[in-house]
Amino acid sequence: MENPAGTLFDAIKFVRKRFYFLDGLLVTCLLIWIGIFIISEKFSETFRGISFYFFPEIPKETFLFLELGNYLAVFFVVLGIWLYKRRAPEFRSDEVGILFCSTNPPDLENQVLELQNKVRQQVKERDLLNLFTIKTIPPNVILNDNLQALQLVGKANAALIVWGYFESSRIDGREVVGFPKLKFVYSHPAKISPDYR
């Protein structure tokens, strides 16, 4: 017999990896709906008893519509969060923005996050004037060429985008993980004030 806790854990892991894509959105909604259903079934009599005490003339059909409304409300809230998280980040006019974008297999996600944190830390250590802000592009945004990267730089009001394909391969009999080719696309003229160049 399948373990429900294990199935739930697998579903949560799936959502973490696929949240930015359509299947991740659907599984997220499904998990929340199941949670609402379990809670409503467990406490439905209590809720209805309290409601009938204060509003005895409300027909039972009204509660059915309210429950359906709850499911729809949850869907639209999750959809709003999903759309917001999928947007490419933008920078204010007083920020010098650096975008970090990597296309990588899901099994290399931890290595990519570790690299992003190292880049952030190194920039922070050298950014004595606090000019730079680093943001990561969500995984649903995939860059295929320099023109797309340049368009994204302009749309995000960024100064620079660092991007490439992060992958794993074997060289001289040992596994190597990283960027075979790392690309830099920057805006021109640079957004950095002449006082700091």
N, C-alpha and C positions, 0 to 999 in steps of 0.2 A: 504494500500500500504506500502511496506517495506521501511524503511528509509535507503538510501544509506550510509549516514554518520555512522549510527549505525552498518551496515554490515561491513563497513571498519574498524571501531573501534574493532569489534569482531574479524576480521581477524588479526589485529595487535596484539591483546591480545593472540590469538592462536599462532602466530609466536613467541611471547616472551616465551610462555610455551613450545613449541614444536620445537624450532629452531634446536636443536641438533639431531633431528630425521628426517627420510625421508619425512614424510608428512609436517614437518615444512619447509624443503628445497623447496618443490614443491609450497607451498603457498607463500613463500617469492618471488620466481621467478615469480609466477603469479601476485602478487601485483606490482612488479617492471615493468613487461611487460605491465600491464594495465596502469600504469603511463606513460610509454614511448608512448603507443598507443594514449592516450589522448593528450599528448603534441605534438606528431607528427601530429595528426589530426587538432589540433588547429593552428599550425604554418606551416603546410605542404606547403601551397601555397607560403608563404614567403620564406621558405627554397628553394623550387624549383625555384622560381623566381630569387633568388640570384644566385643559381647554374647555371641556364640557361644563366644568364647574363655573368658570367665568363667562362662557359663551354657550349656554345650553341649546340655543336655537340654530347653531351652525350645523348644516348637514354634513354627513360623513364624506360625501363626495368632495367637499371643499378640502379636506385633509389630503385626499389623493392628489388634487391639483397643486396643493402646497408642496407635497413631496416631489412631484414632477418639476415644479418650479425650482426646488432646491438643487436637483440634479442639473438643470439647465444653467442655473446661476454659477454652480461650481465649474461647469464646462467653460463658460465665458470668462470667468476669473482666470482659470488655468490657461485658456487661449490667449488672454491679454498678457500674462506673464511670459508665455512661450514666445509670442511675437516680439515682446520687448527684449528678451534675452537673445533672440536671433539677430537683432540689429547690430550692424557694425558700429563700434564706439566712435564718438566724436569728441573733439577737443575744443576748449574755449579759445578765444582769440589771444588770451594772455598766456597760453600754454604752448610749450614746444613738445609736440606729441610724437612718440615713437610707437608704431604698431608692430606687433609680433604675430606672425601667421605661419602655421605649419600644417602641412597635409601629411597625416601619418596614420598607420594602421592602429586600431583600438588597443592592441596589446603593447604599443609603445607609448601610450598616453602618459604614464608616470615619468618616463624618461624626458618627454617633452616638457612637462610641468616643472621638472627639476631644472632643466636648462633655462626655462623662462625665469625662474626664481633667481638663478645665478646671474642672468643678464640684468635683471632688476637691481640686484644687490651691487653689481659692479658699477652700473650707471649711478646709483645712489651714492656710492662712495666717492665718485669723481665729480658729482654735480654739486659743487660748492655753493652755487647761487640758486639752487632749487629751481632750475629752468625746465627740467625735463619731466614729462609724465609718460609712463609706459603702460599701454593697454594691450590686451590680447584679443584677437579677432575670434569670434565664435566659430566652432568647427563646421557649421553649415555653409560658411563663406569659403569657397575654394578658389584660389588664384591659379590660372593656367599660363599666364604670360605677363610681360612687363606692362603692357597697356592696361590690363585689368588692375594691376597693382597701382599704377599711376592714377587711374580713375578713383580707386579707393582712397588713396592719399588725399586727393582733392576733396572728395566727399566728406572724409573724416576731419578735414582741416589739420592734417598731420604734417610733420616735417619729414618723416622717414618711415618706411616700412621695411622690415626684415622678414623675408619669407623664403620658403623652399620646401622640399619634400624630405621628410624625416623618415629614414628607413633603416632596416637591419640587413647586413650582408656578411658573407664570409670572405676574409682576405688572409691569405697565407695560413689557412687552416684554423683561423680563430674568428669569432663573431665580432663584428664592429657595428656600433649603433651611432647614427648621426646624420648630418646633412651631406649628401654627396656634392651638392652645389648649393651654396647659400647666396641669396640675391638681396641686393639693397636698391630700393627705389626711393628717391627723395624729391621733394617739391622744389621748384626753382622760380623766383629767388627764394633763398632760405628764409624761414620764419624767424630765425634768431636775430635779435636786435643787433645793429652794428656795434653797440657799446660792449657786447659780450663776445664778439668774434675774435 
